Amino acid sequence: MASDLRMEWTVPNILTTVRLAAIPFMGYFIFRGKGEGDTAWMFSMIAFSFFVAIWLTDAADGYIARKYKMVSDFGKIYDPFVDKVFQFTTAFMMLLIGKMPLWVVIFILVKEILMILGGAYFLQQRKLVVHSKWYGKVSTVLFVIALATLFFLDKDTQYLAHYIFIAPVLMATFSTVCYAVTAVRNYEDLGNDHADREAQNSDPNQENAKSS
């Protein structure tokens, strides 16, 4: 089934757009929060306020979309995309100020590239929108919680970031595998359905036999 990916200015999509616009400001204040002292702490807390606001807005637009039946195929792609931009921007800026382990940023980048390429392939080849599943949402929540803790780490506790991200990375790996398995199954099912339709179209006797 073809997907309607036209942008609709519904309340959830407007909130998602607001989130997207707020991400650069959060990144700026994260960078200004580099170092020690009251000024750095103030900028870090401003960045954390943006972080929490973006996170809460994400929860709000999802709730509104479901409750008021404003879910759309465009929103199912747009919302996760902004989530990815949000997470990667936070991770990258935290890396720049020395609070984020490099291996975690590399993991996030590789995972998201694989997810984007896989989703784009299914959308182009099968007109299938890959929807977010429960395991993807759990993975996102764990990553957001882990990222939130980085705002409160100082030089003496920055080493804890290596351990904080173990659970999110494991869950993200599990989530990616689950998405891959689901995608392969959907691909096979769609292929079988297409083959069945082709067979019926090429063999009218088979359709006549069913009707009799």
C-alpha positions in Angstrom: 0.0 0.0 0.0 1.4 3.4 -1.0 2.1 5.8 1.8 0.9 9.4 2.0 3.9 11.4 3.1 2.6 14.9 2.6 3.3 17.3 5.5 0.2 18.2 7.4 0.2 21.0 9.9 -1.4 19.1 12.7 -0.7 19.8 16.3 1.7 16.8 16.6 3.7 17.8 13.5 3.9 21.4 14.7 5.2 20.3 18.1 7.8 18.1 16.3 8.8 21.1 14.2 9.2 23.2 17.4 11.4 20.4 18.8 13.6 20.4 15.7 14.0 24.2 15.9 15.0 24.0 19.6 17.8 21.4 19.0 20.4 23.9 17.8 19.8 26.1 20.8 20.3 23.1 23.1 23.5 22.2 21.3 24.8 25.8 21.6 24.3 25.9 25.4 25.8 22.5 25.8 29.0 23.8 24.2 28.9 27.0 26.3 28.7 24.8 29.4 32.1 23.4 28.8 34.6 23.8 31.7 34.1 24.6 35.4 32.7 27.5 37.3 29.3 29.1 37.9 29.0 30.5 34.3 29.6 27.0 32.8 27.1 25.5 35.2 24.5 28.1 34.3 24.8 27.4 30.6 24.8 23.7 31.3 21.5 24.0 33.2 20.0 26.1 30.4 21.0 23.3 27.9 19.4 20.8 30.3 16.2 22.8 30.3 16.1 22.7 26.5 16.9 18.9 26.7 13.9 18.2 29.1 11.6 20.5 27.1 12.4 18.7 23.9 11.9 15.3 25.5 8.5 16.3 27.1 7.3 17.8 23.8 8.2 14.5 22.1 5.9 12.7 24.6 3.2 15.3 24.2 3.0 15.1 20.4 2.8 11.3 20.5 0.0 11.4 23.1 -2.0 14.0 21.1 -1.5 12.1 17.9 -2.9 8.9 19.3 -5.7 10.4 21.5 -7.1 12.7 18.8 -6.4 10.4 15.8 -3.8 12.6 14.2 -1.4 9.8 13.4 -0.1 10.0 9.8 2.5 8.2 7.7 4.5 11.5 7.5 4.4 11.9 11.3 5.6 8.3 11.7 8.7 9.2 9.8 9.1 12.8 10.9 8.9 12.2 14.6 11.5 9.4 14.8 13.8 11.5 12.5 13.7 14.4 14.9 14.4 12.0 17.7 17.5 10.8 16.0 18.7 14.4 15.4 18.0 15.2 19.0 19.9 12.2 20.3 22.9 12.5 18.0 23.2 16.3 18.5 23.2 15.8 22.3 25.8 13.0 22.0 28.0 14.9 19.6 28.0 18.1 21.6 28.7 16.1 24.8 31.6 14.5 23.0 33.0 17.9 22.1 33.1 19.0 25.7 34.6 15.7 26.9 31.6 14.1 28.6 30.6 11.5 26.0 32.6 8.4 25.2 33.7 8.3 21.5 32.6 4.6 21.1 29.0 5.5 22.0 28.9 8.2 19.4 30.3 5.9 16.8 27.7 3.2 17.8 24.8 5.7 17.5 26.0 7.0 14.1 26.4 3.5 12.6 23.0 2.3 14.0 21.1 5.3 12.8 22.7 5.1 9.3 21.6 1.5 9.1 18.1 2.3 10.3 17.8 5.2 7.8 19.1 3.2 4.9 16.8 0.3 5.7 13.8 2.5 6.2 14.5 4.3 2.9 14.9 1.1 1.0 11.5 -0.3 2.2 9.8 3.0 1.6 11.2 3.2 -2.0 11.0 -0.4 -3.0 7.9 -1.6 -1.1 6.1 1.6 -0.3 6.2 0.4 3.3 6.7 2.8 6.3 8.7 1.2 9.0 6.9 2.1 12.2 8.4 2.5 15.6 8.0 -0.5 17.8 8.0 -1.0 21.6 11.6 -2.1 21.7 12.7 1.0 19.7 10.8 3.2 22.1 12.5 1.5 25.1 15.9 2.0 23.5 15.1 5.7 23.0 14.0 6.2 26.6 17.2 4.5 27.9 19.4 6.6 25.7 17.6 9.8 26.7 18.0 9.0 30.4 21.7 8.2 29.9 22.2 11.4 28.0 20.4 13.4 30.7 22.9 12.1 33.4 25.8 13.6 31.4 24.7 17.1 32.3 25.5 16.4 35.9 28.9 14.7 35.5 32.0 16.7 36.3 35.7 15.9 35.7 35.9 13.5 38.5 32.8 11.5 37.5 33.0 11.6 33.7 34.4 8.1 33.6 31.0 6.8 34.6 29.6 7.6 31.1 31.3 4.4 29.9 29.1 2.4 32.2 25.9 4.5 32.0 25.6 3.7 28.3 26.0 -0.1 28.5 22.3 -0.8 29.0 21.1 1.6 26.2 23.7 0.2 23.8 22.6 -3.4 24.5 18.9 -2.5 24.1 19.6 -0.6 20.9 21.4 -3.6 19.5 18.5 -5.8 20.4 16.1 -3.3 18.9 18.1 -3.1 15.6 18.1 -6.8 15.2 14.3 -6.9 15.9 13.7 -4.3 13.3 15.8 -6.2 10.8 13.9 -9.5 11.4 10.6 -7.7 11.1 11.7 -6.0 7.9 12.8 -9.3 6.3 9.5 -10.9 7.3 7.5 -8.0 5.8 9.5 -8.1 2.7 8.8 -11.8 2.2 5.1 -11.4 3.0 4.8 -8.6 0.5 6.7 -10.6 -2.1 4.4 -13.6 -1.6 1.3 -11.4 -1.8 2.6 -9.8 -5.0 3.4 -13.3 -6.5 -0.1 -14.5 -5.6 -1.7 -11.5 -7.3 0.4 -12.0 -10.4 -0.5 -15.7 -10.6 -4.2 -14.9 -10.3 -4.0 -12.3 -13.0 -2.2 -14.7 -15.3 -4.5 -17.6 -14.7 -8.2 -16.7 -14.9 -9.2 -20.4 -14.6 -7.9 -20.3 -11.0 -10.2 -17.4 -10.2 -13.1 -19.1 -11.9 -12.4 -22.3 -9.9 -12.6 -20.3 -6.6 -15.8 -18.7 -7.5 -17.4 -22.0 -8.4 
